[in-house]
Amino acid sequence: MKFIGGCNWKGFFILDKEDGTQVLSEKYKDQDKAPPEDAIKTDEKSEWHAIEHKLINLITSGKELTLENLRAASIINAECGNSNRFLKEPGDEKLKEGINVGLEYLRLKTPLGSKN
């Protein structure tokens, strides 16, 4: 697995560069829409980017994809081209969206009929 990802003020995506498997968070799909006037874009993006890192770190570690493990996963990703210093620990609502993206990724990677 070799991941890249991206985020905006609404959500994030991950992409496995080895096979092209890509999963977007539900609201990331609306990224062309302008943020509302009262959106705190910096904080929102910082949390989504942190989840992107946490999810990639958790998936590549081989640990079970649970809320507790995602919460405990590191927000630091040494391969990220962006600075890690602006990242913010996400709240549970955003972590749950991270779990949804991770589960969808794992579903796409598991062949039909597999017991894994």
N, C-alpha and C positions, 0 to 999 in steps of 0.2 A: 504494500500500500504506500502510495506517495500522494499526499494530499496538498491541495491548495484550497483556498476559500476566499470569501469576500463578504462584505456586510455593508449595510447602509443604516439609516435611522429606523427602518422598519423590521429588519431581520437579517438573515445570513444564508450562505450556502456553503456546501463542501463539495469538492470534486476529487475523485480518485483518478489521478493522472495516468495510472497504469492501465485502466480499462475504460475510462470515461464515465463511470458511474457518478452521477451528480444528483444531489438532493437540495431543494430550496425550502427554507422555512415558509410557512403558509403566507405570511404577509409580505415576504420579500418579493413575491411575484408582482406586487403592485409598485415596484420601485420607481416607475416613471412618474408617479403622482407626486406632486410637491408636498412637502411636510406642512402640517398645519402651523399657523403663526406661533402657537404656544408650545410647539415641540422643542424639547431640549435636545437638539440634534447631537451634540457632543456626548452627553451622558448616554443617550440611547445607543449610539454607534459603539461607544466604549464597552457597553454591556454585551451587545451582540457579537462584537469582535472577540471578547473574552470567552463567550460560549463556543464560538467557532474553535478557538484554541483548546478549550477544555474537552470538547467533543472529539477532536482529532487526537488529542493526547490519550483520552480514554479508549477510543477504538483501537489505536495502535498498541496500547498496553495489553490488550487481550482481557482486561477485567470486564465483569458484567456491566451492562448498561443500565444503571439504576440512578435514581435521583441523588442518592447519597454519594455514590461514586462520582457522578458528574459534579456535584457540589465540591467534593474533595480534590478533583483533578486540578492541575496547575493551569493558570491562565497564561503562562509563559510558553512560547513556542520559538525555539532557537532558529527555526527555518523561516520565520516570518520576516518579510522585508520591511514591515512597519515597525515603529518603535513600540515596545511593550509597555512603556512607562505611562501611557494614557489609558490603559485598560482599567476597567472598574468591575468589581465582583458583581455578578448579576443576581437579581432576585429570583425567587422560586417560580414566578410566572414565566420568565424567560428561560429558566432552566428546564421547565416542562416542555417548552417548545424545542429546546435542544434535544431532549429525550425523543420527541416525535421524529425529528430529523434523523437522529441516530438509528432509531428502529426502522425507519423507511430505508435507510442506507443498508442496514443489515438484511432486511427483507429482499432488497434487490440483489444482494450478493449471494443469497442462499438459493441454490438450485431447487426447482420444484421437486417435491418428494424427498428432499433431504431431511435427515433427522436432526441436523444442527440448529 
